[in-house]
Amino acid sequence: MTELTLYHCVSARSFRVLWALEELGLDYRLVTMAFPPRLHDKAFFDINPLGTVPALVDGNGVLTESAAICEYLSQVYGGGALSVNKGEADYGQYLNWLSAADATLTFPQTLILRYAYFEPSERRQPQVVEDYTRWFLGRLRGVENALQAGNQYLCQNRFSNADIAVGYALMLADFLGLRPQFQPLTEAFWQRLQERAAFVSALDAENRDARSHGIDPLPTPLIRC
């Protein structure tokens, strides 16, 4: 099999891909870079002209969208183990969650990060942070609704890439201090995801590789930028 190489930053959206690789038990090479890589590693532009993570190199191909990479890995190398497939009842919802994880859940958090943490103090915007926190928490109700009736996971009541994609949005929200505002089923879901062996091993791999590159492995809220 062609070697898979994942370019990653601590706590960035590339963690979704790292988690999927661990869930599937695939062999891969992890390259953890200082954030943001576009400033710290100019050679990375030769791999991904956007200068963002994730970047998964598979032979001569490079993929750069985290949820799409997870689905690619599942279908190409995992026999569909992390996918909900056409013909299954939740197939439409599965596709919806893969998109919603970024477009609906992670997007407002990027604005919170920018205007609460990344901008210089004189450019920070508390009103933007407050508004988009409310936006995120409002959209998060969809996760709570999906877990009604005893569902342990978002689709087909089994673990899938939908849970990885949304799980990262919950991870980021946790880093941002929003976890106390999770509704009960969402809180239990997030706790359940963190107890998965592959989630733990992905964190361990991230920490080991970060330390080997002299990078602080402590969780820091990061966005793909």
TAPE-V176490 format. One record per backbone hydrogen bond with DSSP energy under -0.5 kcal/mol. NH is the residue of the N-H (numbers start at 1). CO is the residue of the C=O. Records with the same first field share a line. If there is no record, write none. Layout:
BEGIN
NH = CO  CO
END
This chain:
BEGIN
5 = 57
6 = 29
7 = 5  55
8 = 6  31
12 = 9
15 = 12
16 = 13
17 = 13
18 = 14
19 = 15
20 = 16
21 = 17
22 = 18
23 = 19
24 = 20
25 = 21  22
26 = 21
29 = 4
31 = 6
32 = 30
33 = 8  31
38 = 51
39 = 36
40 = 36
41 = 37
44 = 41
45 = 42
46 = 43
47 = 44
48 = 44
51 = 48
55 = 7
56 = 63
57 = 5  55
58 = 56  61
59 = 3
61 = 58
63 = 56
66 = 64
69 = 65
70 = 66
71 = 67
72 = 68
73 = 69
74 = 70
75 = 71
76 = 72
77 = 73
78 = 73  74
80 = 74
81 = 74  78
83 = 80
85 = 83
88 = 85
91 = 88
94 = 90
95 = 91
96 = 92
97 = 93
98 = 94
99 = 95
100 = 96
101 = 97
102 = 99
103 = 99
104 = 100
105 = 100
106 = 101
107 = 102
109 = 105
110 = 106  107
111 = 107
112 = 108
113 = 109
114 = 110
115 = 111
116 = 112
117 = 113
118 = 113
119 = 114
123 = 120
124 = 120  121
125 = 115
129 = 125
130 = 126
131 = 127
132 = 128
133 = 129
134 = 130
135 = 131
136 = 132
137 = 133
138 = 134
139 = 135
140 = 136
141 = 138
142 = 139
143 = 140
144 = 140
145 = 141
146 = 142
147 = 143  144
148 = 145
151 = 148
155 = 158
158 = 155
161 = 82
163 = 160
164 = 160
165 = 161
166 = 162
167 = 163
168 = 164
169 = 165
170 = 166
171 = 167
172 = 168
173 = 169
174 = 170
175 = 171
176 = 172
177 = 174
178 = 173
181 = 178
182 = 179
187 = 183
188 = 184
189 = 185
190 = 186
191 = 187
192 = 188
193 = 189
194 = 190
195 = 191  192
196 = 193
200 = 196
201 = 197
202 = 198
203 = 199
204 = 200
205 = 201
206 = 202
207 = 203
208 = 204
209 = 205
210 = 206
211 = 207
212 = 208
213 = 209  210
214 = 211
215 = 210
222 = 11
225 = 223
END
